[in-house]
Every structure is written in C-alpha cells, then in structure tokens.
C-alpha cells in the first residue's frame, strides 16, 4: 500500500481577497454612513427620551369607552 503523505505538498497560507471581502467593506462603510447620519440628525436625543424607565412617569391612555 502506497503512502499518500509522501506526495502531499504544503503550501503557504495567505490572506486572499474575494468578493465577500469587498461586500463586507461596502456594508461596513454603509453602516458607518448611516450611523453618522443618525447621530448628526439629532435623533439620539429622541432615542434616549424613548428609553426611559416605565415607572418614572405614569402613562395614561385616553378612555375611549363611550
């Protein structure tokens, strides 16, 4: 029985750039643009206001029963 390991070739591993690498870079750039746009538009204050403690101020819904 022949030893198959004798014919094995060891190749150097290296980092390769394929289409998923480029897609990841594009999506990271898009996410950065959207986060910067969100922070510059003033929506951060609205988001912090919405994240308050529910017990802090009671919410009373209008009574719609007639």
C-alpha positions as CSV (number, residue, x, y, z in Angstrom):
1,X,0.0,0.0,0.0
2,X,1.5,3.3,-1.0
3,X,1.9,6.1,1.5
4,X,-0.1,9.1,0.2
5,X,1.6,11.6,2.6
6,X,4.8,11.3,0.6
7,X,3.1,13.1,-2.3
8,X,1.5,15.8,-0.2
9,X,2.5,19.4,-0.9
10,X,2.5,22.0,1.8
11,X,1.5,25.4,0.5
12,X,1.9,28.7,2.4
13,X,-1.3,30.1,3.7
14,X,-2.1,33.7,2.9
15,X,-4.9,36.2,3.2
16,X,-6.9,36.4,0.0
17,X,-9.4,39.0,-1.1
18,X,-12.5,37.7,-2.7
19,X,-16.0,39.1,-3.4
20,X,-17.2,38.6,0.1
21,X,-14.3,40.7,1.4
22,X,-15.4,43.6,-0.9
23,X,-19.0,43.2,0.1
24,X,-18.1,43.3,3.8
25,X,-16.1,46.5,3.3
26,X,-19.0,48.1,1.4
27,X,-21.6,47.1,4.0
28,X,-19.3,48.4,6.8
29,X,-18.9,51.7,5.0
30,X,-22.7,51.9,4.5
31,X,-23.3,51.2,8.2
32,X,-20.8,53.9,9.2
33,X,-22.6,56.4,6.9
34,X,-26.0,55.6,8.4
35,X,-24.7,55.8,12.0
36,X,-23.1,59.2,11.3
37,X,-26.3,60.4,9.6
38,X,-28.4,59.2,12.6
39,X,-26.1,61.0,15.1
40,X,-26.0,64.2,13.2
41,X,-29.8,64.4,12.6
42,X,-30.5,64.8,16.4
43,X,-32.3,61.5,16.7
44,X,-30.1,60.4,19.5
45,X,-31.9,62.7,22.0
46,X,-35.2,61.2,20.8
47,X,-33.9,57.7,21.3
48,X,-32.7,58.5,24.8
49,X,-36.1,60.0,25.7
50,X,-37.9,56.9,24.5
51,X,-35.6,54.7,26.6
52,X,-36.8,56.0,29.9
53,X,-38.0,54.0,32.9
54,X,-41.7,53.0,32.6
55,X,-42.2,53.7,36.3
56,X,-40.8,57.2,36.0
57,X,-43.9,58.9,34.7
58,X,-47.2,57.2,34.5
59,X,-48.7,56.9,31.1
60,X,-52.4,57.5,31.0
61,X,-54.2,56.4,27.8
62,X,-57.3,58.2,26.9
63,X,-60.5,56.4,27.8
64,X,-62.1,55.5,24.5
65,X,-65.1,53.8,26.1
66,X,-68.3,55.6,25.4
